[in-house]
Amino acid sequence: MKKVLALLLVALMAMTAFAGCEGTEGGASAKVETIKVALVAPLSGNNATYGVKQENGYRLAMDEINGAGGVLGAKIELVTYDDTGDPQTAAAGTQKFVDDEEVMVLGGSCLTSCTAVMLPITGDGELAHMVVSSSAASLTGLSPYFFRMAVQDAQVGPQIAKVFAGMGDKTAVALYPNNDFGIGLKNSFVEQFAADGGEVLATIEYQDTDQDFSAILTNVASLNPDCIALCGTTTDGATIVKQARQMGIAAHIMGQPGLYNQNVIDIAGEYAEGLFACGVFIASNPDEKVQEYVKKYEERFGETPDHFSALAYDQMYVIADAAGRAMAANDGELTRESMIEALRGTEYDGVTGHVNFQENGDWVRDYLTLTVKDGKYVLYTGE
């Protein structure tokens, strides 16, 4: 079976892509014209940067796959629903796509609070549910149909703590939005920093819709920590970085992968210099397939791809790979059940690394540490 499938899948961009076969001798061709993939994500509002980047990555990969003929002749179709970052809206969009029997996979949302209310719905519909963000540890194991190509807060917090320890930092403050994501990341950081012998001087919550952080930053300045664990998202994180530096706070600042985003530099400007973030992708990686992807993304969208767009790009290829294997094993037929089984067997090499899933649906891997130097993100080497 693997040999048959290999004849139907062609390399594109030095990575896995799919040839549009109508079938070869002894092989299967698709018995469906389209493979419908749904995306529920914030495509507008304060968190739109996450959803838009995910949609961009999806569409770039989808168009490459379809341009090569599709998956065993079937074309991928992407349908979207803007949840605006609101859990109730995300639930409504999820139910819409669960009720559409042609939808084989649902992607999203980008926020833990939204994904948490979506999982019971996709679970009831036995629909494969995939994310490239939504990183809270509380989501692990909530559904047997959940596949998470996102960084994990349970790993990100400790990585931030270890980077600070490697710099010789002894005292820290953690700033976090009062939501599941912020609380989970803060907790994992505090536990590891203390375990490494550091002292957490304070953990300070805020609302992610705030724009003026002067009050909490005045408190931070009075504590004079060696480092700040920034457990927020892109927009609020960038704003905090800018205002902290404007107030003369010189502590090391590091946050989660959402801080690897051109919007951070656009918002914080010169004050982004020296900021740290962790992630699984950096556009300056000299790897040939990464640079080919970066070139195509920049040509199409006029910007450098970030961590989330790269993960989404790989995720669409993972979906196509699984669909191809499922159809090849079932005489061209594709069902939600066969799609889920194929996803569980994923072994895929993409621009963000080798993808496979643990029994609980999580993707566990090592992360990179990135920093802003001369106005650009580069790999941090400890120097």
N, C-alpha and C positions, 0 to 999 in steps of 0.2 A: 504493500500500500504506500509506503513512504517513497518507493521508487516511482510509482505512478504519479504521485503528487509532485515529486520533484520535476517531472517533465512538464507540469502545468504551471509551475511557478518560475518566473524569470527574475534575474537580478536587475534592479533599477537603482541608479545612484549608489552603486557599490553596496546596496543593502537589499533586503528582501522586498520584492514587489510581485505583482501578479499579472501573468499573461492572460489575455482574453481568449481562452481556448473554447472551442465548441466540443471539446472532448478528443481524446486520442484513443487509439486502439486499446481496449481493455480498461479505459479510464472512464471517469464520470464527467458529465457536463451539467451545469446548473439547470435545475428544473424550475427556477424562479428567475424573473427578469431583473429584480432589484433586491438588494439587502438593505433594509431600512435601519438606520442608526439614528437615535434621538439624542438631543442634547438639551438638558435643563440647566441653565446657568445664568448668572447676572450679566446680561448684555447691555444694561444701562444702570445708572446709579453709581454710588460710591465705590462699589466693588466690581465695576464693569471691566476693569483691566484684566481681571482673572478670566471672566467668561469670554471676552473678545479674543484674548490670546489663545484660549482653548479652541474656540471656533476656528481661528486662523490655522492652527496646527492641524486640526481635523480636515479642513477644506483643502489644504495644500496636499496632504497625503491622499485624500480621497480622489482628487483630480489626477494625481499621478497614477494611482491604481486604475481608475476608470479609463484614463488615457492609454494605458497599456492593455486594455481590453476587459478589465474587471477581474472578478474572482470566478474562475471556471466559466466565464462568459456573463456572469451576473454583475450589474453595476451597483455600486454603493450609492445610496440616497441619504442625505443628511437633512433631518428636520429639527427645528430648534424652538425653544420656548424660553422667553425672558422671565426669570424668577425675581429679578431686581434685588436679589439678596434677601428676599423675604420668605421665611419658612412656609407660610400658608400658600403663597403663590407657587413655591416650588412643589408643594404637595399637589396642587391642582394640575400643574403641568405634568407631573409624574403619572397621575391617574389617567390623564388624557392619553399618554403614550402606552401605558399598561393596557388600556382598553383597545388599543390599535393592535390587532393580532399580527400585523405585518412587521411591527418593530421587534427586532431581534436582540438589540443591545441598547441600553440607556446610559449615557454619560452625564456626569454631574451629580450634585452641584459642586460649586467651588468652595462653599462655606460649610463648616461642620454642622452648624445649626440647621441648615437647609437639608443637608444629606441625611441627618439623623431622622427627620420626619419622612424622608423619601424611602428609606430602606424598608420599613414595614409594607409599603405599597408595592415596591418591586418584588419583595419577598412573597406577598400574596399572589402576585401575578407570575411568579417563577420566571422573572425576566433578569437576564444578566445585567448587572449594574456596575459601572466602572467610573473611577474618578482619577484625576491627576492632582487634585488638592483635597481638602477635607482630611486633615491629618491627626485629629484628636485620637488618643488611645481608646476613648470610650466607644469608638465605632468598630473596633476590631471584634470580629466574631458575631456581629449583630444579624448577619444574613449569610446563608450558604451560597448565595448568588452574587456576593459582593467581591469585586476585584479591585484592589487599591494600588494604583501606580503613583502613589503620592509619597512624599517624605512622611516620616512618622514622628509625631511630637515626642514619643517616648525615646527616640534616637536623637532628634534635633536638640532638645534641651541639654542632654548630656554632652553633645558635641560642642555647643556654645560654652558650656562650663569648662570643658577640657582645653579649648582654645585659650580661654582666659587664663587658666592655670599655667598653660605653656608660656604665656607672656609674663608670668610672675605676679598676676593680679591676686590680691588677698581679700578685698572687700568688694561687694557688689550690691546693686539695686536692680530689681526686676520691675519693669513697667509692662502692664498687660491690660488689654480690653476686657471688660466684664462679660465674657461669653465663653462658651465651651472651649473654643480654640485657645483663647488667651489664657484661661485658667489652666488648661492641660499643659500647655507649653511652659508656663511659669512654674508649675509644680515639678515638672521633670527637670528643669534647670536648677531649681533651688535644692532638690534632693542631691543632684550630682555635685554641685558646687560645694555644698556642705560636706559631702563625703570625701571630696578632694582636699578638705582642710580649710576652705574659704569661709568667710563670714558674710551672710546676706544681711545687710543693714536694714533693708525694708523691701516690701513688695507693695507696689502702688497701682491701684486699678484706675482706669479711665473709661470713658465712653468712646467707641471708635468713630462716632460722628463728631466728636469735639474738634475744634480748630485752634483753640487757644489753650496751650498746655503750660502757660507760664506759672500757674499755681503749683502744679506738681513738680515742675522743673526747679522752682525755687527751693522746694523741699529737698530735691536731689542734690542741688548745689550745696546746701547746708550740710549734707551727709558726706560730701566729698568722696564718693566711692572710686575705686580703681577702675571699675567697669560697670556697664549697664547692659543687662539682657533685655532687648527690646522684643517683646512677645506679641507685637501687633502685626497689622497687615501693611500693604504697600503705601496707601495714601496717608494714614495716620502715622505710620512709622517714619516716612520721609519728613512729615511736618515736625515730628518730635525731634528728629535729628537736626533739622535746620534751626529750630528754636533753642535746642540745647547748646549748640555751638555758638549761636548768637549771644547767649547768656554767659559764654565763657566756660562752659562745662567741658573739660578736656578728657574725661574718662573714655576708655575704649568702649565702643558701641557695636554690638553684634546682634543680628536677628535671623529670622527664618528665611526660606528661599524667596518669599515675596519681596524681600529687599534687594534681590537681584532683578532689577527692572529699570528700564530707562526712565520711567516715570519718577523714580526716586531721585535720580540725578536732575531731572527737569525741575522737580519741586525744591529739592534741597540745594541745588546749584553747587557752589564751591564748598558748601558745608558738608557735602557728601564725602569729601576726601577723607580716606582712612576708615570709612565704614566697613564693617565685616558682615558677611552673610554666608549661610551654608546652602548647598544645593547639589544637584546631580548633573548639571550641565553648565558649560560656559562656552560662549560663541567663539572665543579665541583659541579653543582647542585645535591643534594643528591636524588632528586626525582627518584623513581625506573625506570620509563620508560625512563627518560633521561639517567641514567646510563647504561641501557640495550642498548640504541642507541649508546652511546659513546663507549662501549665495542665492539660492532659489527663494528663500523666505524674504530676504531683503529686496530682491527684484520685484516680488509680488506685493509686499505690504509696506515697503519703504521704511523699514525699521529693523533693528537687530533682534533676532528671536531671543526670548528669555527661557527660563527653566520650564514654565508652564506650557508655552507653545511647543517646545521641543518634546515634552512628555506627551502632549496631545498628538503630535505628529507620530510618535512611536505607537501610541495607543491605537490610532486608526489602523496602522499596519498590523498590530497584534490582533485586532478584530478581524481584519481581512485574512490573516494567516489562520486564525481559528475557524473562520467560516469556510475557508478552502479545505481544511482538514476534515471538518464535519461533513461537508457535502461529498468529498471524495470517499468517505467511509459509509455514506448512506445513499449511494446511487443518485447523487445530485440533489437530494432533498436537504432542506435546512429547517430545523425547528428550534424553539427556544431551549429545549432540553439538550439537543445535540450541540448547540452553540455553547452552552454552559460547560458541558463535558469537555469540549475542545479547548476552551479557555483554561481549564484546570491543567491541561497538559502543555501549556505554553512554554516554549524555549525559543526566545527571539532576541536577536542582536540588533539593537538600534542605535540611534545617535546619543541616547542617554545611558547606554550600557546593555547588559544582558538581562532580559526580562523573564522571570518566572514567578509563580505564586506559591506561597506556603499553603498549608492545608486550610488556614483561616482566611485565605484570600489576600493577605498582605504581601507586598514585595519588599523584602528586607535586603539592604545593600549598604555599602559604604558611601559617605557623602564627602563632597568637596568643601573647602573653605575658600571663599572669594573675598576680595577687598577692592575698594575703589582707589586707583592710583592714577594721578594726572587726568582725572575726569573720566576714567574708563575702568570697567570691571576686569580684574585679572585674578589669576590663581594665586592664593596666598601660600607662600612656601615657608613661613616662619621666620623670614628675615626682615 
